[in-house]
Amino acid sequence: MKLASIETITDRIHHPNADKLDIVKVLGWQVITKRDEFKKGDKVVFVVIDTILPKAPWSEFLADKKNPESPIRLKTAKLRAFYSQGLVLPLSVLPENVQGWHEGADVSGALGIKKYEKEIPAQLSGEVLGGFPTYLCAQTDEDNGLSNPELMDEVLKSKWITVTEKLDGSSCTIIIQDREIKYVCSRRLALKETEENSFWKAARKLDLSKCVRGRYVIQGELMGPGIQGNQLKLIEPELYVFQISYENAFYPYIEMVFECRNTFGCKYVRHVENFDTTETKITADYLQDLADKQILPSGEPAEGIVVRPLEYHSAGNGRPLSFKIINRNYKD
């Protein structure tokens, strides 16, 4: 996913509750800007949330005034009862040789913008075996549907859509070959097996006696003590599976749940809703509203939702066709 790109403002209204602010639309995002700084049709630089911005004149207003040297992370904000997600900048912030690039061009590198990555605590990360085995499966890296309207449209072409809860844990991939665990991975790395490593603790809970020979890839969110505040209040690490593939073929959600319950004996992400798109008009605003309503058992907001066709479709990148929408009430 592009972190910063050249885009067009598709709509602009005056902020109903603030005389000096506007609300603009870029791609599927809503951003609050200064009154009359931009207008509909303007070409701009758009920066998505969950990015780390460099120290620069255009970013200094976002710096932490109490800790000015700390990294500048771009987050969802709420101003006068309206959400703002992202940052809209004039093209003039770009180097001159970049300002004429085409709409959609990725300008993250030109501006020094990086993706925000959550640190894995030392007790979780353990000892590194090597890099993620991308020759066996793809890393988990869900695109945000608001940044990719074409992807959203592609998913919503399907007659039946399934929506699941998105949990905020630590990405975990377990690769099983002929009933033996071959790799246990964090988002970027393969990890050595140790007694105390939380990823391996979760992997060893899987029942492998019932699975057939061949290669399974089980991917999910590792939840539990020491992980993102232990949102589910667990007493030990647990894997909540969100997708399973067997010999490179992914299971639809219903079949994945069957495998989790009856083969591997593990937990899985919660089903939210199914939609028949011929009967229900599904829009970005509809899905954002649904994401904003997701609540954990603790009563705290869940991270959001994942949307995909009920039947498996490939995105052509080794992952199922799907996208995420983040709950605007969620704070990590």
C-alpha positions in Angstrom: 0.0 0.0 0.0 1.3 3.5 -0.9 2.0 5.6 2.1 2.0 8.9 0.3 0.8 9.6 -3.2 -0.4 12.2 -5.6 -4.2 12.2 -5.6 -7.2 14.4 -6.4 -9.6 16.0 -3.9 -13.0 14.6 -4.9 -15.1 16.7 -2.6 -14.9 19.5 -0.1 -17.4 21.0 2.4 -17.0 23.6 5.1 -16.7 22.0 8.6 -20.2 22.4 10.2 -18.8 23.1 13.6 -15.7 25.2 12.8 -15.4 28.4 10.8 -11.8 28.0 10.0 -11.8 24.3 8.8 -12.9 22.3 5.8 -13.6 18.6 5.3 -12.2 17.1 2.1 -12.4 13.6 0.5 -9.4 11.9 -1.0 -9.8 8.3 -2.3 -12.1 6.9 0.4 -10.7 9.0 3.2 -12.1 12.1 5.0 -9.5 14.7 6.1 -9.9 18.0 7.9 -7.9 20.9 6.5 -7.7 24.7 6.9 -10.6 26.6 5.4 -10.2 27.3 1.7 -6.7 25.8 1.6 -7.9 23.3 -1.0 -10.8 22.9 -3.3 -12.5 20.1 -5.2 -10.4 18.9 -8.2 -7.0 20.0 -6.7 -4.1 17.7 -7.1 -2.5 17.1 -3.7 -0.1 14.9 -1.8 -2.1 12.5 0.4 -0.5 10.7 3.3 -2.3 7.8 5.0 -2.6 7.2 8.7 -0.2 4.9 10.6 2.9 6.4 9.0 6.0 8.0 10.4 6.7 11.4 9.1 10.2 13.0 8.8 11.0 16.2 10.7 10.2 18.9 8.0 8.5 22.3 7.8 5.3 20.7 6.5 5.1 18.2 9.4 6.3 20.3 12.4 2.7 21.2 13.4 2.1 17.5 14.2 5.2 17.1 16.4 4.7 16.3 20.1 5.4 19.7 21.8 6.4 17.9 25.1 8.7 15.5 23.2 9.7 17.3 20.0 12.4 14.7 19.2 10.0 11.8 19.3 8.9 10.3 16.0 5.9 11.9 14.3 3.2 9.2 13.9 0.2 10.2 11.8 -3.0 8.9 13.5 -6.8 9.2 13.2 -8.0 12.5 14.9 -11.4 13.9 15.8 -12.0 17.6 15.5 -15.3 19.2 16.5 -17.1 15.8 16.2 -15.7 14.9 12.8 -13.0 12.3 12.1 -9.9 13.2 10.2 -7.8 10.4 8.7 -4.6 11.3 6.9 -2.8 14.4 5.8 -3.4 16.5 2.7 -0.4 18.6 1.5 0.1 20.9 -1.5 2.3 19.6 -4.3 4.8 22.3 -3.5 6.2 20.1 -0.6 7.6 17.7 -3.2 11.0 18.2 -4.9 10.5 20.1 -8.2 11.4 17.0 -10.3 8.6 15.0 -8.6 5.8 17.6 -8.7 4.8 16.7 -12.3 4.4 13.0 -11.6 1.1 11.4 -12.5 -1.9 10.9 -10.3 -1.5 7.9 -8.1 2.3 8.1 -8.1 3.9 6.9 -4.9 5.9 9.8 -3.4 6.7 8.2 0.0 10.4 7.9 -0.7 10.6 11.5 -2.0 9.2 12.8 1.3 10.9 10.3 3.6 7.7 8.8 4.9 7.8 5.3 6.4 5.3 2.8 7.6 4.6 2.6 11.3 5.5 -0.8 12.5 4.6 -2.0 16.0 7.6 -3.2 17.9 7.5 -6.9 19.0 8.4 -7.1 22.7 11.7 -9.0 23.3 9.9 -11.8 25.2 7.8 -12.4 22.1 10.3 -12.0 19.2 12.7 -14.7 20.5 15.6 -15.9 18.4 15.6 -15.3 14.7 15.9 -18.3 12.4 16.0 -16.3 9.2 13.8 -14.2 6.9 10.1 -14.9 6.3 9.9 -17.9 3.8 8.1 -16.0 1.0 8.8 -18.8 -1.4 6.2 -20.9 0.6 3.6 -18.2 1.3 2.9 -14.5 1.3 3.3 -12.3 4.4 0.1 -11.0 6.0 -0.4 -7.4 5.0 -4.0 -6.4 4.4 -4.7 -3.3 2.2 -7.0 -0.6 3.6 -10.0 -0.4 1.3 -10.2 3.4 1.7 -6.8 3.7 0.1 -7.7 1.3 -2.8 -11.2 1.9 -4.2 -10.4 -0.4 -7.1 -9.7 -3.2 -4.7 -12.9 -2.5 -2.8 -14.9 -2.5 -6.0 -13.4 -5.8 -7.1 -14.3 -7.4 -3.8 -17.8 -6.0 -3.8 -18.5 -7.4 -7.3 -19.0 -10.8 -5.6 -22.6 -11.7 -4.9 -21.9 -12.8 -1.3 -19.5 -10.9 1.0 -18.3 -12.1 4.4 -17.1 -9.7 7.1 -14.9 -10.7 10.0 -13.5 -8.9 13.0 -10.0 -7.6 12.8 -8.0 -8.1 16.0 -4.8 -6.2 16.9 -2.3 -8.7 18.0 1.0 -9.8 16.5 0.9 -11.4 13.1 1.7 -15.1 13.2 2.3 -17.6 10.3 2.6 -21.3 10.9 3.7 -23.6 8.1 3.0 -27.3 8.5 4.4 -30.0 6.1 3.2 -33.6 6.4 1.9 -33.1 10.0 5.1 -31.4 11.2 5.6 -27.7 12.0 8.3 -26.4 9.6 8.2 -22.7 10.3 6.7 -20.4 12.9 7.0 -16.7 11.8 6.3 -13.2 13.0 5.3 -10.7 10.4 8.8 -10.4 8.9 10.9 -13.2 10.3 11.1 -17.0 10.9 11.7 -17.8 14.6 13.7 -20.5 16.2 11.8 -22.9 18.5 12.4 -22.2 22.2 10.4 -23.1 25.2 9.4 -19.6 26.1 8.7 -18.0 22.7 5.0 -17.0 22.6 4.7 -17.7 18.8 5.9 -21.3 19.3 3.8 -21.7 22.4 0.7 -21.0 20.3 1.9 -23.2 17.5 2.5 -26.2 19.8 -1.2 -26.1 20.8 -2.3 -27.1 17.4 -3.5 -30.6 17.0 -1.7 -32.0 14.0 -2.9 -35.6 14.3 -6.0 -35.0 12.2 -4.6 -33.1 9.3 -3.8 -34.8 6.1 -0.3 -34.9 4.6 0.8 -31.9 2.5 1.4 -28.2 3.2 -0.8 -26.1 5.4 -0.3 -22.4 6.0 -2.1 -21.1 9.1 -2.1 -17.4 9.6 -3.7 -15.4 12.4 -3.2 -12.8 15.2 -1.3 -13.9 18.2 -3.1 -12.5 21.3 -2.3 -12.7 25.0 0.0 -11.3 27.7 2.5 -8.7 26.6 0.8 -8.2 23.2 -1.0 -4.9 22.5 -2.2 -4.6 26.1 -3.7 -8.1 26.1 -7.0 -6.9 24.8 -8.8 -10.2 25.2 -7.5 -10.6 28.8 -5.9 -14.0 28.1 -3.7 -15.9 30.6 -1.5 -17.4 27.9 -0.7 -16.8 24.2 -3.5 -17.9 21.8 -3.7 -17.8 18.0 -6.8 -16.4 16.4 -6.8 -17.7 12.9 -8.0 -15.6 10.0 -6.9 -17.7 7.0 -5.8 -21.2 6.2 -4.4 -22.5 2.9 -3.7 -26.1 1.9 -1.3 -26.7 -1.0 -1.7 -23.0 -1.9 -5.5 -23.1 -2.0 -7.2 -20.9 0.6 -10.3 -22.1 2.5 -13.4 -19.8 2.5 -14.3 -18.6 6.0 -16.9 -21.4 6.7 -14.4 -24.1 5.7 -11.6 -22.4 7.7 -13.8 -22.4 10.8 -14.5 -26.1 10.3 -10.7 -26.8 10.1 -10.1 -24.7 13.2 -12.7 -26.5 15.2 -12.4 -30.1 14.0 -8.8 -30.5 12.7 -6.5 -28.1 14.6 -8.5 -27.3 17.7 -7.7 -23.6 17.6 -9.5 -20.3 17.9 -10.5 -18.1 15.0 -11.6 -14.5 14.3 -15.2 -13.7 14.9 -17.7 -13.6 12.1 -19.5 -10.2 11.9 -21.9 -10.4 9.0 -22.6 -11.8 5.5 -24.1 -9.6 2.7 -25.9 -10.4 -0.5 -24.7 -7.5 -2.6 -27.7 -7.9 -5.0 -30.0 -7.0 -2.1 -27.9 -4.6 0.1 -26.0 -1.6 -1.3 -22.5 -1.8 0.2 -20.5 1.4 0.2 -17.3 2.6 1.8 -19.4 4.7 4.3 -21.5 1.6 5.2 -18.5 -0.5 5.9 -16.8 2.3 7.9 -19.9 2.6 10.0 -19.8 -1.2 10.6 -16.1 -1.1 11.5 -16.8 1.7 14.0 -19.3 -0.5 15.8 -17.0 -3.4 16.5 -16.5 -4.0 20.2 -14.3 -6.5 22.1 -15.7 -8.6 25.0 -14.0 -6.1 27.3 -16.3 -3.3 26.0 -13.3 -1.6 24.3 -13.4 -0.9 20.5 -12.0 -3.6 18.3 -9.4 -2.7 15.6 -11.9 -3.0 12.7 -13.1 -5.5 10.1 -11.8 -7.5 7.1 -14.0 -7.8 4.0 -13.7 -10.6 1.4 -15.9 -12.7 -0.9 -17.6 -15.6 0.8 -15.9 -17.8 -1.8 -12.2 -17.7 -2.2 -10.7 -15.4 -4.9 -7.0 -14.7 -5.4 -5.7 -11.2 -5.3 -2.8 -12.3 -7.6 -0.2 -11.6 -4.9 -0.4 -14.9 -3.0 -3.1 -13.6 -0.7 -6.9 -13.8 -0.8 -8.9 -10.9 -2.3 -9.8 -8.8 0.7 -9.4 -5.5 2.4 -9.6 -4.0 5.9 -11.4 -1.0 7.3 -10.1 0.4 10.6 -12.4 1.3 13.5 -12.0 5.1 14.0 -12.7 4.7 17.7 -9.8 2.3 18.2 -6.7 3.5 20.0 -3.5 1.5 20.1 
